[in-house]
Amino acid sequence: MYVLRIEYTACDRAAWKRAFDGDPLGRGAAGVRRYRVMRPVADPGGVLVDLDFDDLARAEEVLARLRELRARAAAAGPEAEIAEVVETGRH
């Protein structure tokens, strides 16, 4: 499994949430299996989003679309990277 981790600074959290819920990346059609939205404890204005994929190529496509979307909007960020899940466990 691959995870696209995206970090935002949300000046207006409600506006960010509306944009996220509007799904401009087409998460379902793009192969996103699950997503998680998190708020860093040390930075309440921050937003972390994990998008889970079964294959790397689909994650890379979404990352490229995210970068294109931000470039068209002439907006900074977000920071984003893809990680491969190599182990999970429960305690």
MIDOSE-1310 file (N, C-alpha, C; in nm, 2 decimals, decimal comma, always signed):
residues 91
myvl	+0,09/-0,12/+0,00/+0,00/+0,00/+0,00/+0,09/+0,12/+0,00; +0,04/+0,23/-0,06/+0,11/+0,36/-0,07/+0,02/+0,46/-0,01; +0,09/+0,56/+0,06/+0,02/+0,67/+0,12/+0,07/+0,80/+0,07; -0,02/+0,88/+0,02/+0,02/+1,02/-0,02/-0,01/+1,11/+0,10
riey	+0,09/+1,16/+0,16/+0,08/+1,25/+0,28/+0,08/+1,39/+0,23; -0,02/+1,47/+0,27/-0,03/+1,61/+0,22/-0,04/+1,69/+0,35; +0,04/+1,80/+0,36/+0,04/+1,89/+0,47/+0,00/+2,03/+0,42; -0,10/+2,08/+0,48/-0,16/+2,22/+0,45/-0,14/+2,31/+0,57
tacd	-0,14/+2,44/+0,55/-0,17/+2,53/+0,65/-0,30/+2,59/+0,61; -0,40/+2,57/+0,70/-0,54/+2,62/+0,66/-0,57/+2,75/+0,74; -0,56/+2,86/+0,67/-0,59/+2,99/+0,74/-0,74/+2,99/+0,77; -0,82/+2,94/+0,69/-0,97/+2,93/+0,71/-1,01/+2,78/+0,70
raaw	-1,02/+2,72/+0,81/-1,04/+2,58/+0,82/-1,18/+2,54/+0,75; -1,28/+2,62/+0,77/-1,41/+2,59/+0,71/-1,40/+2,59/+0,56; -1,33/+2,69/+0,50/-1,31/+2,70/+0,36/-1,23/+2,58/+0,31; -1,13/+2,54/+0,38/-1,05/+2,43/+0,34/-1,13/+2,30/+0,34
kraf	-1,22/+2,29/+0,44/-1,30/+2,17/+0,45/-1,40/+2,16/+0,33; -1,46/+2,28/+0,30/-1,55/+2,28/+0,18/-1,48/+2,24/+0,05; -1,36/+2,29/+0,04/-1,28/+2,25/-0,08/-1,25/+2,11/-0,08; -1,21/+2,05/+0,03/-1,18/+1,91/+0,04/-1,30/+1,83/+0,01
dgdp	-1,41/+1,86/+0,07/-1,54/+1,79/+0,05/-1,59/+1,80/-0,10; -1,55/+1,91/-0,17/-1,58/+1,92/-0,31/-1,50/+1,83/-0,40; -1,40/+1,77/-0,34/-1,31/+1,67/-0,40/-1,26/+1,70/-0,54; -1,18/+1,81/-0,55/-1,13/+1,85/-0,68/-1,04/+1,75/-0,75
lgrg	-0,98/+1,66/-0,67/-0,89/+1,56/-0,72/-0,96/+1,43/-0,77; -1,09/+1,42/-0,74/-1,17/+1,30/-0,77/-1,11/+1,18/-0,70; -1,10/+1,18/-0,57/-1,04/+1,08/-0,50/-1,08/+0,94/-0,53; -1,21/+0,91/-0,54/-1,26/+0,78/-0,56/-1,22/+0,73/-0,70
aagv	-1,24/+0,81/-0,80/-1,21/+0,77/-0,94/-1,06/+0,75/-0,95; -0,98/+0,82/-0,87/-0,83/+0,82/-0,88/-0,77/+0,70/-0,81; -0,85/+0,62/-0,74/-0,80/+0,50/-0,68/-0,77/+0,51/-0,53; -0,82/+0,62/-0,47/-0,80/+0,64/-0,33/-0,88/+0,53/-0,26
rryr	-0,82/+0,45/-0,17/-0,90/+0,34/-0,10/-0,96/+0,40/+0,03; -0,88/+0,49/+0,09/-0,93/+0,54/+0,22/-0,85/+0,67/+0,24; -0,91/+0,76/+0,32/-0,84/+0,89/+0,36/-0,85/+0,91/+0,50; -0,76/+0,99/+0,56/-0,76/+1,03/+0,70/-0,73/+1,18/+0,70
vmrp	-0,80/+1,26/+0,77/-0,77/+1,40/+0,79/-0,74/+1,42/+0,94; -0,62/+1,48/+0,96/-0,57/+1,50/+1,09/-0,53/+1,64/+1,12; -0,53/+1,68/+1,25/-0,49/+1,81/+1,29/-0,37/+1,80/+1,38; -0,25/+1,85/+1,35/-0,14/+1,84/+1,44/-0,17/+1,91/+1,57
vadp	-0,14/+1,84/+1,68/-0,17/+1,89/+1,81/-0,09/+2,02/+1,84; +0,03/+2,03/+1,79/+0,12/+2,15/+1,81/+0,08/+2,26/+1,72; +0,00/+2,24/+1,61/-0,03/+2,34/+1,52/-0,18/+2,33/+1,48; -0,27/+2,39/+1,55/-0,41/+2,37/+1,53/-0,46/+2,43/+1,39
ggvl	-0,38/+2,51/+1,33/-0,41/+2,56/+1,19/-0,36/+2,47/+1,08; -0,29/+2,37/+1,12/-0,23/+2,28/+1,02/-0,33/+2,17/+0,99; -0,32/+2,11/+0,87/-0,40/+1,99/+0,83/-0,31/+1,89/+0,77; -0,32/+1,77/+0,81/-0,25/+1,65/+0,75/-0,36/+1,56/+0,69
vdld	-0,33/+1,52/+0,56/-0,42/+1,43/+0,49/-0,34/+1,31/+0,44; -0,39/+1,19/+0,47/-0,33/+1,07/+0,42/-0,43/+1,01/+0,32; -0,38/+0,99/+0,20/-0,46/+0,92/+0,10/-0,40/+0,78/+0,07; -0,47/+0,67/+0,09/-0,42/+0,54/+0,07/-0,45/+0,49/-0,07
fddl	-0,35/+0,42/-0,13/-0,36/+0,37/-0,26/-0,31/+0,22/-0,26; -0,36/+0,14/-0,36/-0,31/+0,01/-0,38/-0,18/+0,01/-0,46; -0,17/+0,10/-0,55/-0,05/+0,10/-0,64/+0,02/+0,24/-0,65; +0,14/+0,24/-0,67/+0,23/+0,36/-0,67/+0,19/+0,45/-0,79
arae	+0,16/+0,39/-0,91/+0,13/+0,48/-1,02/+0,01/+0,57/-1,00; -0,09/+0,51/-0,93/-0,21/+0,59/-0,91/-0,18/+0,71/-0,81; -0,10/+0,67/-0,71/-0,06/+0,78/-0,61/+0,02/+0,89/-0,68; +0,11/+0,85/-0,77/+0,19/+0,95/-0,84/+0,10/+1,04/-0,93
evla	+0,00/+0,98/-0,99/-0,09/+1,06/-1,07/-0,17/+1,16/-0,99; -0,21/+1,12/-0,87/-0,28/+1,22/-0,79/-0,19/+1,33/-0,74; -0,06/+1,29/-0,70/+0,03/+1,39/-0,66/+0,06/+1,49/-0,77; +0,07/+1,44/-0,90/+0,09/+1,53/-1,01/-0,03/+1,62/-1,03
rlre	-0,15/+1,57/-1,02/-0,27/+1,65/-1,03/-0,28/+1,75/-0,92; -0,24/+1,72/-0,80/-0,24/+1,81/-0,69/-0,15/+1,93/-0,72; -0,03/+1,90/-0,77/+0,07/+2,00/-0,80/+0,02/+2,09/-0,91; -0,05/+2,03/-1,01/-0,11/+2,11/-1,12/-0,22/+2,20/-1,07
lrar	-0,30/+2,15/-0,98/-0,41/+2,23/-0,92/-0,36/+2,35/-0,85; -0,26/+2,33/-0,77/-0,20/+2,44/-0,69/-0,13/+2,54/-0,78; -0,06/+2,49/-0,89/+0,00/+2,58/-0,98/-0,10/+2,67/-1,05; -0,21/+2,61/-1,09/-0,32/+2,69/-1,16/-0,38/+2,80/-1,07
aaaa	-0,39/+2,76/-0,94/-0,44/+2,85/-0,84/-0,34/+2,96/-0,79; -0,21/+2,94/-0,84/-0,10/+3,03/-0,80/-0,09/+3,04/-0,65; -0,11/+2,92/-0,59/-0,10/+2,92/-0,44/+0,02/+2,84/-0,40; +0,07/+2,87/-0,28/+0,18/+2,80/-0,23/+0,14/+2,66/-0,17
gpea	+0,24/+2,57/-0,17/+0,22/+2,44/-0,11/+0,10/+2,37/-0,17; +0,05/+2,27/-0,12/+0,09/+2,21/+0,01/+0,22/+2,12/-0,01; +0,28/+2,08/+0,10/+0,39/+1,99/+0,10/+0,32/+1,85/+0,08; +0,38/+1,77/+0,00/+0,32/+1,63/-0,02/+0,43/+1,54/-0,06
eiae	+0,42/+1,41/-0,02/+0,51/+1,31/-0,05/+0,44/+1,17/-0,05; +0,50/+1,08/-0,12/+0,44/+0,94/-0,12/+0,53/+0,85/-0,04; +0,47/+0,77/+0,04/+0,54/+0,67/+0,12/+0,48/+0,53/+0,10; +0,57/+0,43/+0,10/+0,52/+0,29/+0,09/+0,51/+0,24/+0,23
vvet	+0,40/+0,17/+0,26/+0,37/+0,11/+0,39/+0,45/-0,02/+0,38; +0,54/-0,04/+0,47/+0,62/-0,16/+0,47/+0,59/-0,25/+0,59; +0,52/-0,20/+0,69/+0,48/-0,28/+0,80/+0,37/-0,21/+0,88; +0,27/-0,29/+0,93/+0,17/-0,24/+1,02/+0,16/-0,34/+1,13
grh	+0,10/-0,30/+1,24/+0,08/-0,39/+1,35/-0,03/-0,33/+1,45; -0,06/-0,41/+1,55/-0,15/-0,37/+1,65/-0,10/-0,41/+1,79; -0,13/-0,33/+1,89/-0,09/-0,36/+2,02/-0,21/-0,36/+2,11
